[in-house]
Amino acid sequence: MAAEMDEVDRIVEAWGRQRPDLDFSPLEVLSRVDRLSRHLDRARRAAFQRSELEPWEWDVLSALRRAGEPFELSPKALLQQTLVSSGTMTNRIDRLVARRLVHRRSDPVDGRSVLVGLTEDGRIRLDAAITRLVDAEAALLSVLSRTERDRLASLLRRLSLEFDGPHGGH
């Protein structure tokens, strides 16, 4: 029995007929990654929306939650984890404070510095969102066995390290 064809197979096949001189195997991988990324983005947005969170709010709140008790980080540490500019982070923290999802307080070790902390409401919303997200992502991967998921994760990690590693994506 022949393997079932997906849209990427049809695109690659059509290009192969038009340009038989090119190797379209990269498209077979990366076009699928791109399409899966769109499905994942929709699943994530739905999980966040049900907890009344925007994706950028998720980024900041999840960095605080992952920090562990007392769920606080400096704005500089938040910048490093979310990869946004200082001005953008200040704006995001202000907006999260206004929504009562985070609070600011003076750093007891260095009074000139500030710590940003997760409020109880922020933690509750985030915990609900991560539960929904893990469930949604498990559903997206349910067609794969655990062994297949582990193998795919390993291969994607290898690719990711090439982009994120010391070479910076060549």
N, CA, C and O of each residue as an XYZ file, in Angstrom:
680
protein
N       0.848     -1.192      0.000
C       0.000      0.000      0.000
C       0.889      1.250      0.000
O       1.790      1.370      0.830
N       0.644      2.147     -0.900
C       1.425      3.380     -1.002
C       1.071      4.314      0.152
O      -0.059      4.323      0.640
N       2.042      5.084      0.569
C       1.815      6.044      1.646
C       0.849      7.125      1.164
O       0.841      7.497     -0.010
N       0.052      7.609      2.083
C      -0.899      8.665      1.768
C      -0.149      9.963      1.454
O       0.833     10.293      2.119
N      -0.615     10.695      0.439
C       0.033     11.946      0.050
C      -0.613     13.124      0.768
O      -1.830     13.165      0.950
N       0.216     14.077      1.172
C      -0.311     15.310      1.745
C      -0.069     16.458      0.762
O       0.462     16.243     -0.327
N      -0.452     17.654      1.142
C      -0.328     18.808      0.260
C       1.128     19.076     -0.120
O       1.410     19.466     -1.253
N       2.056     18.870      0.822
C       3.470     19.095      0.531
C       3.946     18.114     -0.542
O       4.706     18.497     -1.432
N       3.506     16.850     -0.468
C       3.864     15.882     -1.510
C       3.407     16.375     -2.875
O       4.148     16.281     -3.854
N       2.194     16.897     -2.942
C       1.655     17.378     -4.218
C       2.448     18.585     -4.745
O       2.705     18.695     -5.944
N       2.824     19.475     -3.843
C       3.606     20.660     -4.239
C       4.983     20.237     -4.740
O       5.436     20.707     -5.783
N       5.647     19.355     -4.004
C       6.978     18.898     -4.383
C       6.926     18.133     -5.707
O       7.797     18.288     -6.562
N       5.905     17.317     -5.858
C       5.751     16.563     -7.109
C       5.580     17.514     -8.297
O       6.191     17.318     -9.347
N       4.743     18.549     -8.125
C       4.519     19.515     -9.200
C       5.799     20.280     -9.527
O       6.115     20.483    -10.699
N       6.535     20.703     -8.506
C       7.808     21.393     -8.750
C       8.804     20.459     -9.428
O       9.565     20.881    -10.299
N       8.798     19.186     -9.025
C       9.698     18.213     -9.624
C       9.469     18.066    -11.120
O      10.414     17.872    -11.885
N       8.212     18.159    -11.533
C       7.902     18.095    -12.962
C       8.385     19.355    -13.680
O       8.860     19.288    -14.814
N       8.260     20.506    -13.009
C       8.636     21.776    -13.624
C      10.142     22.023    -13.582
O      10.703     22.613    -14.505
N      10.788     21.576    -12.518
C      12.227     21.816    -12.341
C      12.921     20.537    -11.881
O      13.363     20.448    -10.736
N      13.018     19.551    -12.763
C      13.639     18.272    -12.391
C      15.124     18.408    -12.048
O      15.726     17.468    -11.529
N      15.711     19.560    -12.331
C      17.124     19.791    -12.051
C      17.390     20.121    -10.580
O      18.546     20.154    -10.158
N      16.328     20.368     -9.789
C      16.496     20.767     -8.383
C      16.116     19.640     -7.431
O      15.253     18.814     -7.730
N      16.772     19.624     -6.289
C      16.465     18.676     -5.214
C      15.479     19.363     -4.266
O      15.839     20.303     -3.557
N      14.249     18.892     -4.262
C      13.202     19.512     -3.446
C      13.046     18.861     -2.072
O      12.079     19.151     -1.367
N      13.970     17.994     -1.678
C      13.843     17.327     -0.379
C      13.813     18.303      0.805
O      13.137     18.020      1.794
N      14.528     19.456      0.742
C      14.382     20.389      1.873
C      12.937     20.866      2.061
O      12.483     21.049      3.191
N      12.216     21.067      0.946
C      10.822     21.479      1.046
C       9.972     20.407      1.719
O       9.030     20.718      2.448
N      10.313     19.140      1.470
C       9.549     18.054      2.083
C       9.589     18.131      3.597
O       8.618     17.775      4.264
N      10.701     18.593      4.145
C      10.837     18.723      5.597
C      10.322     20.076      6.068
O       9.416     20.148      6.897
N      10.898     21.137      5.541
C      10.640     22.462      6.102
C       9.261     23.016      5.767
O       8.714     23.795      6.547
N       8.688     22.640      4.640
C       7.309     23.066      4.368
C       6.351     22.413      5.364
O       5.370     23.026      5.784
N       6.642     21.172      5.737
C       5.805     20.506      6.748
C       5.992     21.157      8.118
O       5.027     21.342      8.860
N       7.229     21.501      8.447
C       7.474     22.185      9.718
C       6.702     23.501      9.744
O       6.091     23.847     10.755
N       6.730     24.231      8.631
C       6.013     25.504      8.553
C       4.506     25.299      8.726
O       3.860     26.038      9.468
N       3.956     24.314      8.054
C       2.518     24.046      8.162
C       2.147     23.607      9.576
O       1.129     24.038     10.117
N       2.969     22.756     10.168
C       2.715     22.316     11.541
C       2.823     23.489     12.515
O       2.085     23.559     13.498
N       3.736     24.397     12.239
C       3.900     25.582     13.077
C       2.614     26.413     13.101
O       2.237     26.958     14.139
N       1.957     26.503     11.968
C       0.691     27.253     11.906
C      -0.395     26.570     12.736
O      -1.167     27.237     13.426
N      -0.451     25.239     12.667
C      -1.418     24.503     13.502
C      -1.107     24.701     14.983
O      -2.008     24.907     15.796
N       0.167     24.637     15.319
C       0.583     24.824     16.704
C       0.249     26.227     17.186
O      -0.218     26.402     18.311
N       0.487     27.230     16.341
C       0.181     28.611     16.700
C      -1.308     28.771     17.005
O      -1.678     29.438     17.971
N      -2.162     28.160     16.182
C      -3.615     28.234     16.430
C      -3.977     27.544     17.743
O      -4.783     28.066     18.513
N      -3.390     26.375     18.006
C      -3.681     25.646     19.248
C      -3.217     26.445     20.461
O      -3.904     26.487     21.482
N      -2.059     27.073     20.349
C      -1.545     27.880     21.461
C      -2.426     29.098     21.708
O      -2.777     29.404     22.847
N      -2.777     29.778     20.641
C      -3.634     30.962     20.806
C      -4.966     30.590     21.458
O      -5.469     31.328     22.304
N      -5.535     29.455     21.069
C      -6.798     29.012     21.663
C      -6.619     28.691     23.145
O      -7.467     29.049     23.964
N      -5.527     28.022     23.492
C      -5.263     27.697     24.906
C      -5.086     28.975     25.722
O      -5.600     29.073     26.837
N      -4.365     29.955     25.178
C      -4.146     31.208     25.897
C      -5.434     32.009     25.999
O      -5.733     32.587     27.043
N      -6.196     32.041     24.909
C      -7.431     32.820     24.870
C      -8.425     32.335     25.918
O      -9.110     33.142     26.547
N      -8.506     31.023     26.108
C      -9.427     30.480     27.109
C      -9.040     30.909     28.518
O      -9.878     30.895     29.420
N      -7.784     31.287     28.719
C      -7.339     31.828     30.012
C      -7.239     33.351     29.969
O      -6.681     33.973     30.874
N      -7.787     33.942     28.909
C      -7.785     35.390     28.713
C      -6.370     35.961     28.750
O      -6.102     36.963     29.414
N      -5.466     35.293     28.013
C      -4.082     35.744     27.909
C      -3.704     35.920     26.446
O      -4.120     35.141     25.588
N      -2.922     36.940     26.174
C      -2.337     37.143     24.856
C      -1.022     36.366     24.807
O      -0.433     36.092     25.853
N      -0.552     36.005     23.609
C       0.723     35.279     23.526
C       1.891     36.001     24.209
O       2.721     35.354     24.847
N       1.967     37.322     24.084
C       3.061     38.053     24.726
C       2.919     38.004     26.245
O       3.920     37.963     26.959
N       1.680     38.009     26.745
C       1.471     37.902     28.194
C       1.931     36.524     28.674
O       2.553     36.393     29.728
N       1.610     35.503     27.878
C       2.047     34.148     28.184
C       3.571     34.094     28.326
O       4.093     33.483     29.258
N       4.281     34.741     27.389
C       5.743     34.711     27.420
C       6.294     35.241     28.743
O       7.165     34.622     29.354
N       5.782     36.384     29.175
C       6.269     37.001     30.413
C       5.841     36.189     31.632
O       6.661     35.885     32.499
N       4.565     35.839     31.697
C       4.060     35.104     32.860
C       4.703     33.725     32.994
O       5.005     33.280     34.102
N       4.909     33.055     31.867
C       5.506     31.716     31.950
C       6.968     31.796     32.380
O       7.450     30.892     33.062
N       7.687     32.854     32.000
C       9.067     33.031     32.469
C       9.082     33.181     33.992
O       9.942     32.618     34.670
N       8.130     33.941     34.517
C       8.042     34.106     35.969
C       7.679     32.797     36.657
O       8.253     32.461     37.693
N       6.738     32.064     36.097
C       6.294     30.791     36.703
C       7.411     29.763     36.701
O       7.588     29.033     37.676
N       8.161     29.701     35.619
C       9.270     28.740     35.524
C      10.395     29.068     36.484
O      11.192     28.194     36.823
N      10.473     30.322     36.929
C      11.525     30.727     37.869
C      11.348     30.056     39.234
O      12.285     30.017     40.030
N      10.156     29.533     39.505
C       9.901     28.892     40.793
C       9.620     29.919     41.880
O       9.755     31.125     41.673
N       9.229     29.416     43.035
C       8.912     30.300     44.163
C      10.054     31.273     44.393
O      11.211     30.855     44.374
N       9.789     32.511     44.602
C       8.504     33.207     44.714
C       7.971     33.755     43.390
O       7.195     34.710     43.388
N       8.375     33.166     42.274
C       7.899     33.548     40.938
C       8.220     35.002     40.613
O       7.360     35.759     40.162
N       9.480     35.376     40.852
C       9.940     36.738     40.601
C      11.219     36.728     39.774
O      12.061     35.840     39.905
N      11.339     37.738     38.921
C      12.555     37.958     38.138
C      12.774     39.460     37.991
O      11.842     40.253     38.126
N      13.989     39.828     37.720
C      14.279     41.225     37.393
C      13.807     41.487     35.961
O      13.694     40.556     35.165
N      13.537     42.737     35.639
C      13.200     43.050     34.244
C      14.304     42.596     33.279
O      14.013     42.162     32.165
N      15.564     42.695     33.704
C      16.678     42.254     32.847
C      16.584     40.752     32.568
O      16.781     40.323     31.431
N      16.286     39.956     33.587
C      16.141     38.509     33.387
C      14.958     38.217     32.466
O      15.030     37.309     31.638
N      13.878     38.974     32.602
C      12.729     38.798     31.704
C      13.113     39.136     30.264
O      12.688     38.455     29.331
N      13.906     40.174     30.084
C      14.386     40.543     28.741
C      15.156     39.393     28.113
O      14.951     39.063     26.945
N      16.035     38.789     28.887
C      16.869     37.703     28.366
C      16.027     36.492     27.971
O      16.355     35.795     27.011
N      14.949     36.242     28.702
C      14.127     35.070     28.415
C      13.122     35.303     27.298
O      12.728     34.356     26.618
N      12.703     36.546     27.097
C      11.658     36.814     26.107
C      12.187     37.466     24.830
O      11.452     37.593     23.850
N      13.451     37.879     24.835
C      14.104     38.432     23.645
C      13.360     39.620     23.036
O      13.182     39.690     21.820
N      12.927     40.553     23.888
C      12.328     41.799     23.403
C      13.181     42.959     23.898
O      14.054     42.777     24.746
N      12.929     44.144     23.372
C      13.698     45.317     23.774
C      13.297     45.768     25.173
O      12.251     45.380     25.695
N      14.146     46.588     25.761
C      13.892     47.109     27.108
C      12.590     47.915     27.157
O      11.794     47.768     28.084
N      12.387     48.764     26.152
C      11.164     49.570     26.107
C       9.920     48.711     25.976
O       8.900     48.980     26.610
N      10.008     47.680     25.153
C       8.876     46.759     24.987
C       8.583     46.049     26.299
O       7.423     45.907     26.683
N       9.634     45.598     26.992
C       9.424     44.890     28.259
C       8.793     45.804     29.292
O       7.885     45.385     30.010
N       9.256     47.049     29.384
C       8.663     47.993     30.337
C       7.176     48.167     30.056
O       6.359     48.164     30.977
N       6.830     48.318     28.781
C       5.430     48.458     28.385
C       4.631     47.207     28.763
O       3.510     47.308     29.261
N       5.211     46.041     28.525
C       4.506     44.786     28.848
C       4.301     44.643     30.344
O       3.224     44.245     30.789
N       5.310     44.959     31.115
C       5.169     44.867     32.572
C       4.094     45.839     33.045
O       3.257     45.474     33.871
N       4.102     47.075     32.534
C       3.076     48.064     32.904
C       1.675     47.523     32.620
O       0.773     47.646     33.448
N       1.505     46.931     31.452
C       0.193     46.411     31.074
C      -0.213     45.223     31.947
O      -1.386     45.086     32.295
N       0.735     44.373     32.301
C       0.437     43.228     33.173
C       0.139     43.683     34.600
O      -0.696     43.086     35.279
N       0.814     44.731     35.057
C       0.517     45.302     36.376
C      -0.916     45.851     36.369
O      -1.678     45.628     37.310
N      -1.268     46.567     35.300
C      -2.620     47.132     35.185
C      -3.685     46.038     35.203
O      -4.788     46.259     35.704
N      -3.370     44.872     34.667
C      -4.314     43.739     34.661
C      -4.244     42.917     35.947
O      -4.980     41.945     36.119
N      -3.353     43.323     36.837
C      -3.142     42.649     38.126
C      -2.664     41.195     37.965
O      -2.995     40.325     38.771
N      -1.884     40.958     36.913
C      -1.317     39.630     36.688
C       0.111     39.539     37.222
O       0.613     38.450     37.499
N       0.765     40.709     37.364
C       2.082     40.786     38.002
C       2.111     41.995     38.922
O       1.253     42.875     38.856
N       3.129     42.012     39.789
C       3.361     43.179     40.648
C       4.842     43.511     40.594
O       5.667     42.673     40.230
N       5.167     44.726     40.955
C       6.566     45.159     41.078
C       6.853     45.401     42.547
O       5.987     45.835     43.306
N       8.100     45.108     42.935
C       8.536     45.472     44.281
C      10.032     45.723     44.242
O      10.727     45.250     43.343
N      10.520     46.464     45.213
C      11.957     46.713     45.303
C      12.678     45.420     45.623
O      12.201     44.599     46.407
N      13.823     45.255     45.009
C      14.661     44.088     45.280
C      15.256     44.250     46.678
O      15.955     45.230     46.935
N      14.991     43.301     47.590
C      15.513     43.438     48.957
C      17.042     43.373     49.018
O      17.640     43.867     49.974
N      17.670     42.779     48.028
C      19.128     42.682     47.994
C      19.748     43.972     47.448
O      20.795     44.412     47.922
N      19.096     44.569     46.453
C      19.590     45.792     45.828
C      18.406     46.751     45.694
O      17.627     46.652     44.746
N      18.276     47.659     46.626
C      17.142     48.584     46.681
C      16.969     49.429     45.443
O      15.891     49.982     45.226
N      18.013     49.548     44.612
C      17.902     50.331     43.376
C      17.203     49.537     42.285
O      16.755     50.107     41.290
N      17.106     48.226     42.465
C      16.517     47.354     41.454
C      15.088     46.972     41.807
O      14.641     47.108     42.946
N      14.391     46.488     40.789
C      12.993     46.084     40.933
C      12.875     44.607     40.603
O      13.613     44.086     39.767
N      11.949     43.940     41.262
C      11.596     42.572     40.910
C      10.162     42.574     40.406
O       9.313     43.299     40.926
N       9.900     41.773     39.407
C       8.547     41.599     38.868
C       8.096     40.223     39.320
O       8.795     39.229     39.125
N       6.916     40.178     39.928
C       6.421     38.906     40.452
C       5.031     38.578     39.951
O       4.230     39.458     39.638
N       4.774     37.294     39.887
C       3.479     36.781     39.470
C       2.475     36.957     40.606
O       2.765     36.596     41.747
N       1.301     37.508     40.307
C       0.240     37.575     41.319
C      -0.492     36.236     41.361
O      -0.287     35.379     40.502
N      -1.334     36.068     42.353
C      -2.105     34.819     42.444
C      -2.988     34.636     41.209
O      -3.081     33.534     40.668
N      -3.641     35.725     40.760
C      -4.475     35.627     39.557
C      -3.632     35.269     38.335
O      -4.053     34.467     37.502
N      -2.446     35.862     38.226
C      -1.558     35.545     37.119
C      -1.151     34.079     37.134
O      -1.123     33.431     36.088
N      -0.836     33.554     38.314
C      -0.441     32.149     38.431
C      -1.595     31.218     38.079
O      -1.403     30.226     37.376
N      -2.788     31.534     38.565
C      -3.965     30.699     38.279
C      -4.246     30.660     36.779
O      -4.470     29.590     36.214
N      -4.235     31.828     36.136
C      -4.483     31.883     34.684
C      -3.404     31.121     33.916
O      -3.698     30.370     32.985
N      -2.155     31.327     34.323
C      -1.062     30.670     33.625
C      -1.122     29.160     33.800
O      -0.920     28.420     32.838
N      -1.395     28.695     35.010
C      -1.480     27.247     35.245
C      -2.609     26.620     34.431
O      -2.465     25.509     33.920
N      -3.728     27.327     34.310
C      -4.825     26.817     33.474
C      -4.389     26.785     32.010
O      -4.681     25.828     31.293
N      -3.693     27.828     31.569
C      -3.247     27.902     30.172
C      -2.235     26.803     29.850
O      -2.304     26.200     28.779
N      -1.297     26.534     30.762
C      -0.293     25.501     30.462
C      -0.940     24.126     30.420
O      -0.534     23.274     29.630
N      -1.933     23.904     31.255
C      -2.650     22.628     31.213
C      -3.361     22.465     29.879
O      -3.292     21.401     29.263
N      -4.043     23.512     29.428
C      -4.730     23.466     28.132
C      -3.730     23.299     26.985
O      -3.976     22.556     26.035
N      -2.610     23.995     27.091
C      -1.603     23.930     26.038
C      -1.018     22.525     25.926
O      -0.904     21.990     24.823
N      -0.651     21.930     27.044
C      -0.081     20.578     27.017
C      -1.098     19.590     26.440
O      -0.737     18.711     25.658
N      -2.358     19.735     26.824
C      -3.402     18.857     26.282
C      -3.556     19.051     24.768
O      -3.677     18.077     24.026
N      -3.550     20.299     24.318
C      -3.706     20.595     22.887
C      -2.510     20.078     22.099
O      -2.673     19.525     21.011
N      -1.317     20.254     22.639
C      -0.127     19.791     21.934
C      -0.069     18.264     21.906
O       0.365     17.678     20.915
N      -0.502     17.622     22.982
C      -0.559     16.150     22.994
C      -1.534     15.662     21.926
O      -1.277     14.661     21.257
N      -2.648     16.365     21.767
C      -3.626     15.983     20.740
C      -3.025     16.124     19.338
O      -3.263     15.282     18.473
N      -2.242     17.191     19.115
C      -1.605     17.387     17.815
C      -0.621     16.258     17.494
O      -0.426     15.908     16.330
N      -0.010     15.699     18.526
C       1.001     14.654     18.331
C       0.460     13.239     18.531
O       1.219     12.273     18.473
N      -0.828     13.114     18.763
C      -1.403     11.821     19.141
C      -1.248     10.738     18.081
O      -1.322      9.553     18.405
N      -1.038     11.110     16.838
C      -0.873     10.137     15.763
C       0.490      9.432     15.857
O       0.684      8.374     15.258
N       1.429     10.019     16.607
C       2.766      9.445     16.754
C       2.886      8.646     18.045
O       2.294      9.002     19.064
N       3.656      7.566     17.995
C       3.953      6.807     19.214
C       4.948      7.606     20.056
O       5.526      8.583     19.581
N       5.139      7.193     21.287
C       6.109      7.867     22.157
C       7.515      7.780     21.551
O       8.269      8.752     21.585
N       7.853      6.644     21.013
C       9.164      6.459     20.384
C       9.320      7.405     19.193
O      10.376      8.014     19.022
N       8.280      7.532     18.374
C       8.334      8.438     17.225
C       8.472      9.892     17.679
O       9.233     10.660     17.091
N       7.735     10.264     18.724
C       7.837     11.638     19.248
C       9.242     11.915     19.772
O       9.808     12.979     19.520
N       9.805     10.945     20.507
C      11.160     11.116     21.035
C      12.170     11.279     19.902
O      13.065     12.120     19.984
N      12.029     10.485     18.856
C      12.941     10.554     17.704
C      12.794     11.898     16.984
O      13.786     12.531     16.624
N      11.549     12.320     16.780
C      11.302     13.601     16.133
C      11.871     14.748     16.978
O      12.493     15.664     16.441
N      11.661     14.699     18.285
C      12.202     15.737     19.179
C      13.719     15.790     19.076
O      14.306     16.873     19.057
N      14.350     14.636     19.009
C      15.809     14.576     18.894
C      16.288     15.200     17.590
O      17.249     15.969     17.581
N      15.623     14.871     16.500
C      16.009     15.430     15.194
C      15.789     16.942     15.149
O      16.631     17.681     14.638
N      14.667     17.394     15.681
C      14.386     18.833     15.692
C      15.361     19.573     16.609
O      15.767     20.694     16.301
N      15.737     18.960     17.726
C      16.732     19.554     18.628
C      18.051     19.756     17.875
O      18.688     20.803     17.988
N      18.444     18.748     17.114
C      19.688     18.825     16.352
C      19.653     19.986     15.361
O      20.628     20.727     15.232
N      18.541     20.140     14.670
C      18.389     21.271     13.752
C      18.397     22.592     14.507
O      19.061     23.546     14.101
N      17.661     22.639     15.594
C      17.551     23.857     16.390
C      18.900     24.305     16.913
O      19.198     25.500     16.904
N      19.721     23.375     17.368
C      21.038     23.711     17.881
C      21.912     24.343     16.802
O      22.762     25.182     17.102
N      21.708     23.949     15.566
C      22.453     24.565     14.462
C      22.103     26.041     14.327
O      22.973     26.865     14.046
N      20.836     26.373     14.526
C      20.404     27.759     14.398
C      20.704     28.568     15.646
O      21.078     29.737     15.554
N      20.542     27.954     16.816
C      20.693     28.655     18.084
C      22.108     28.585     18.635
O      22.443     29.302     19.579
N      22.942     27.729     18.055
C      24.278     27.490     18.580
C      25.248     28.615     18.282
O      24.849     29.698     17.854
N      26.523     28.350     18.510
C      27.552     29.374     18.365
C      27.714     29.909     16.943
O      28.230     31.009     16.745
N      27.272     29.130     15.956
C      27.395     29.581     14.569
C      26.288     30.550     14.183
O      26.409     31.260     13.184
N      25.202     30.591     14.968
C      24.123     31.536     14.722
C      23.374     31.343     13.432
O      22.873     32.311     12.859
N      23.285     30.129     12.962
C      22.498     29.866     11.764
C      23.247     30.031     10.463
O      22.632     30.079      9.398
N      24.553     30.117     10.529
C      25.436     30.161      9.353
C      25.187     31.403      8.569
O      25.831     31.625      7.543
